[in-house]
């Protein structure tokens, strides 16, 4: 390409053009043209290979030391960064992390890295579970940094009804116990919990042995409901499990670092803090409690929930959701028929 540009400029100058004008038309810097021309006269027009011979370049013994370091410590360190620091630590070779990686790549040596962790199986749903309101609940904590407190919420996963909230400076099993008692009392389930919580069922639920729970449910002793949560220390504590077992409540824990296993309750406070952003600005705990009660009534009775077909959680929890959704389907069909009839009659009148 350089030779071709030089030939074009010389072709133009041979026919009366100036070299500067020809370079301007070809968008070639005039000084570069003369530089290339002098290099062609010396038969040095082709580019030299990059890199050259820097004065701080690696020595041969350093390259050999990097290879030796890889062979001895590569399986242990598994990282070019760690390997570079290992070389300095042992006094074998002192190079940067990027140099370590570059030399290994030049030699065709690849660090294996850490082996992938085996994915834990996703927790399933027990066979005895009925997918209807008051059969599976989720619970979780959220922090209010300006007010200096945390709230635990209990959510009916099927109907998405926000059943109870408790706000406190602490996040312990005590808050979980009080919140569950409030939710069971509000739903009228405390007496039923006492009836279901036989000694055998309590012991099996406390053990967490799924096979024993399955055998007991086959015999007719079914837990009151299933509680879904993450792997928080207060959720998995012995006192929490003992309390829930005493109420005939089974537990299902999500996998570590996998919030999607309990996405229903994880998303609750995300929606609340997004749609009522003033809650995070409140600094007084008492005011926050009052506002949360108001927001909960709006969430349950006014806000339409997309996940349950755009009805309110109260509608779904009380069994009105199917009828409301069917009424909309019927209304859409009637409106379509009215529009068709209107346009047909309008066409007939215009034709007359």
C-alpha positions in Angstrom: 0.0 0.0 0.0 2.9 2.4 0.8 4.5 1.6 -2.6 1.2 2.2 -4.4 0.6 5.6 -2.7 4.2 6.6 -3.6 3.6 5.6 -7.2 0.4 7.6 -7.4 2.1 10.8 -6.1 5.0 10.4 -8.5 2.5 9.8 -11.4 0.8 13.1 -10.4 4.1 15.1 -10.1 5.2 13.8 -13.5 2.1 15.5 -15.0 2.6 18.8 -13.4 1.0 18.4 -9.9 2.9 19.4 -6.8 3.7 16.6 -4.3 1.8 18.5 -1.6 -1.4 18.8 -3.7 -1.2 15.1 -4.6 -0.8 14.1 -1.0 -3.7 16.3 0.0 -6.0 14.5 -2.5 -4.8 11.1 -1.3 -5.1 12.2 2.3 -1.5 11.3 2.9 0.6 13.4 5.2 3.2 15.3 3.2 6.0 14.7 5.7 5.1 11.0 5.8 5.4 10.9 2.0 9.0 12.2 2.0 9.8 9.8 4.9 8.4 6.8 3.0 10.3 7.9 -0.2 13.6 8.1 1.6 13.0 4.6 3.1 12.2 3.1 -0.3 15.4 4.5 -1.6 17.2 2.5 1.1 15.0 -0.6 0.5 13.5 -0.3 3.9 9.9 0.5 3.1 8.4 -2.6 4.6 7.4 -2.4 8.3 9.7 -4.0 10.8 8.2 -6.6 13.2 6.8 -5.0 16.3 8.5 -5.1 19.7 12.1 -4.6 18.8 14.6 -5.2 21.6 13.6 -3.3 24.7 16.3 -2.7 27.2 14.0 -4.0 30.0 13.1 -7.2 28.1 13.0 -10.6 29.8 16.2 -12.6 30.0 16.4 -16.2 28.8 16.8 -17.6 32.3 13.7 -15.7 33.4 11.6 -17.3 30.7 13.0 -20.7 31.8 12.2 -19.9 35.4 8.6 -19.0 34.5 8.2 -22.4 32.8 9.7 -24.1 35.8 7.4 -22.2 38.1 4.4 -23.3 36.1 5.4 -26.9 36.2 5.8 -27.0 40.0 3.1 -24.5 41.2 0.6 -24.3 38.3 -1.7 -27.0 39.7 -1.7 -25.3 43.1 -2.0 -21.6 42.2 -4.1 -22.0 39.1 -3.8 -18.3 38.3 -1.2 -16.3 36.5 -1.6 -13.6 39.1 -0.9 -15.9 42.0 1.9 -17.5 40.0 3.7 -14.2 39.5 3.5 -13.5 43.3 4.6 -17.1 44.0 7.8 -16.5 41.9 8.6 -13.4 43.9 7.9 -15.2 47.2 10.2 -18.0 46.3 12.9 -15.7 44.8 12.7 -17.6 41.5 11.7 -14.8 39.2 10.3 -11.3 39.6 7.9 -10.4 36.8 4.5 -8.7 36.5 1.3 -10.6 36.3 0.7 -9.7 32.7 4.2 -10.8 31.8 3.6 -14.1 33.5 0.4 -14.6 31.4 2.1 -13.5 28.1 5.1 -15.9 28.5 2.9 -18.8 29.4 0.7 -18.1 26.3 3.8 -18.0 24.1 4.9 -21.4 25.4 1.4 -22.8 24.9 0.9 -23.4 28.7 -2.6 -22.9 30.1 -3.5 -22.7 33.7 -6.6 -24.8 34.4 -8.2 -22.5 36.9 -10.5 -23.6 39.7 -12.7 -26.6 38.9 -16.4 -25.7 38.5 -18.6 -26.4 41.6 -21.2 -29.0 41.2 -24.6 -27.4 41.1 -26.9 -28.3 44.0 -30.3 -29.7 42.9 -33.2 -27.3 43.1 -35.4 -28.1 46.1 -38.7 -29.6 44.9 -42.2 -29.4 46.2 -43.5 -32.2 48.5 -46.2 -34.5 47.2 -48.6 -33.5 50.0 -48.6 -29.8 49.1 -51.8 -28.4 47.6 -51.3 -25.3 45.4 -53.9 -23.0 46.9 -54.0 -20.2 49.5 -52.8 -20.9 53.0 -50.8 -23.9 52.0 -47.4 -22.4 51.2 -46.0 -19.3 52.8 -42.7 -17.4 52.2 -40.9 -15.2 54.7 -37.9 -12.9 54.6 -36.2 -9.9 56.2 -35.4 -6.5 54.7 -33.4 -3.7 56.3 -34.4 0.0 56.6 -31.0 1.7 57.0 -32.3 5.2 57.8 -34.7 4.0 60.4 -32.1 1.5 61.8 -34.6 -1.4 61.9 -35.5 -4.5 59.9 -38.9 -5.9 58.9 -39.9 -9.5 58.4 -42.8 -10.2 56.0 -44.9 -13.3 55.5 -46.4 -13.8 52.1 -48.9 -16.3 50.8 -47.0 -17.6 47.7 -50.2 -18.7 45.9 -52.4 -15.7 46.3 -49.5 -13.2 46.9 -51.3 -11.8 49.9 -49.0 -10.0 52.3 -50.1 -11.7 55.5 -48.1 -10.1 58.3 -45.2 -7.7 59.0 -43.0 -7.2 62.1 -40.5 -4.4 62.4 -37.7 -4.6 65.0 -34.1 -3.6 65.5 -33.1 -7.3 65.5 -33.3 -10.2 63.1 -33.6 -13.3 65.2 -35.8 -16.3 65.5 -38.0 -14.4 68.0 -39.2 -12.0 65.3 -39.9 -15.0 63.0 -42.0 -16.7 65.8 -44.0 -13.6 66.5 -44.7 -12.9 62.8 -45.9 -16.4 62.2 -48.2 -16.3 65.2 -49.7 -13.0 64.0 -50.2 -14.4 60.5 -51.8 -17.7 61.7 -54.0 -15.7 64.0 -55.1 -13.3 61.2 -55.9 -16.3 59.0 -57.7 -18.2 61.7 -55.3 -21.1 61.6 -54.0 -21.3 65.2 -56.5 -23.8 66.3 -56.0 -26.0 63.3 -52.2 -25.8 63.9 -52.7 -27.2 67.4 -54.8 -30.1 65.9 -52.3 -31.0 63.2 -49.2 -30.8 65.5 -49.1 -34.3 66.8 -46.0 -35.5 68.6 -45.0 -37.8 65.7 -45.4 -35.0 63.2 -43.4 -32.5 65.3 -40.5 -34.9 65.7 -40.4 -35.7 61.9 -40.6 -32.1 60.9 -37.9 -31.2 63.3 -35.6 -33.9 61.9 -36.1 -32.6 58.3 -35.9 -36.2 57.0 -38.0 -36.1 53.8 -38.4 -39.8 53.7 -39.9 -39.9 57.2 -42.1 -36.9 56.4 -43.3 -38.7 53.2 -44.2 -41.8 55.1 -46.1 -39.9 57.8 -48.1 -37.9 55.2 -49.1 -41.1 53.5 -50.5 -42.2 56.8 -52.7 -39.1 56.9 -50.7 -36.8 59.1 -50.2 -33.8 56.8 -48.4 -30.6 57.8 -50.5 -27.4 58.1 -48.5 -25.6 55.5 -45.0 -25.2 53.9 -42.8 -22.3 54.9 -40.3 -21.2 52.1 -37.2 -19.1 52.9 -33.5 -18.6 52.2 -30.6 -20.0 54.1 -30.3 -17.2 56.7 -28.9 -18.2 60.0 -32.0 -17.2 61.9 -34.2 -19.2 59.4 -32.2 -22.4 59.9 -31.6 -22.1 63.6 -32.8 -24.9 65.8 -35.2 -22.6 67.8 -36.9 -21.6 64.5 -37.2 -25.1 63.2 -38.5 -26.3 66.6 -41.1 -23.5 66.7 -42.4 -24.2 63.2 -42.5 -27.9 63.8 -44.6 -27.2 66.9 -47.1 -25.5 64.7 -47.1 -28.4 62.1 -45.3 -26.2 59.6 -42.8 -27.9 57.2 -39.8 -26.0 55.8 -38.2 -25.6 52.4 -34.9 -23.8 52.2 -33.5 -22.4 48.9 -30.0 -23.1 47.7 -27.2 -20.8 48.9 -26.7 -17.7 46.8 -29.8 -18.6 44.7 -32.6 -16.1 45.5 -34.7 -17.4 42.6 -35.5 -20.5 44.7 -37.8 -18.2 46.8 -38.3 -15.5 44.2 -41.9 -14.7 45.4 -40.9 -13.4 48.8 -37.6 -12.0 47.6 -39.4 -9.7 45.1 -42.0 -8.5 47.7 -39.9 -5.8 49.3 -38.4 -5.0 45.9 -41.8 -4.0 44.6 -42.7 -2.2 47.8 -39.5 -0.1 47.9 -39.9 0.7 44.2 -43.6 1.7 44.3 -43.5 3.4 47.7 -40.0 5.0 47.7 -40.7 7.3 50.6 -40.4 4.3 53.0 -36.6 4.2 52.7 -36.5 7.9 53.6 -38.3 7.5 56.9 -36.0 7.8 60.0 -38.5 7.2 62.8 -39.3 3.5 63.4 -42.8 4.3 64.7 -43.7 6.2 61.5 -42.2 3.4 59.4 -44.5 0.8 61.1 -47.6 2.9 60.5 -46.6 3.5 56.8 -45.9 -0.2 56.3 -49.4 -1.1 57.6 -50.9 1.4 55.2 -48.8 0.1 52.3 -49.8 -3.5 53.1 -53.5 -2.6 52.9 -52.9 -1.0 49.5 -50.8 -3.9 48.3 -53.4 -6.5 49.3 -56.6 -4.7 48.4 -55.9 -2.0 45.7 -52.8 -2.9 43.7 -53.3 -5.3 40.8 -50.8 -8.0 40.8 -49.5 -9.2 37.4 -48.4 -12.6 38.6 -52.0 -13.6 39.5 -53.8 -12.3 36.4 -54.1 -8.6 37.4 -56.4 -9.1 40.4 -55.6 -8.0 44.0 -54.1 -10.5 46.4 -57.2 -10.2 48.5 -59.3 -11.3 45.5 -57.1 -14.3 44.9 -56.8 -15.2 48.5 -60.6 -15.1 49.0 -61.4 -17.1 45.9 -62.7 -14.2 43.8 -59.8 -14.2 41.3 -61.1 -16.8 38.9 -64.5 -15.0 38.5 -62.9 -11.6 38.0 -60.6 -13.0 35.3 -63.5 -14.8 33.6 -65.6 -11.6 33.8 -62.8 -9.7 31.9 -62.6 -12.5 29.2 -66.4 -12.4 28.8 -66.4 -8.6 28.7 -63.7 -8.5 26.0 -65.8 -11.0 23.9 -69.0 -8.9 24.3 -67.2 -5.7 23.4 -65.8 -7.3 20.3 -69.2 -8.5 19.3 -70.7 -5.0 19.9 -68.0 -3.4 17.7 -68.5 -5.9 14.9 -72.3 -5.3 15.0 -71.8 -1.5 15.0 -69.5 -1.5 12.1 -71.7 -3.9 10.1 -74.8 -1.7 10.6 -72.8 1.4 9.7 -71.7 -0.2 6.5 -75.3 -1.2 5.6 -76.5 2.3 6.2 -73.7 3.8 4.0 -74.5 1.3 1.2 -78.1 2.4 1.2 
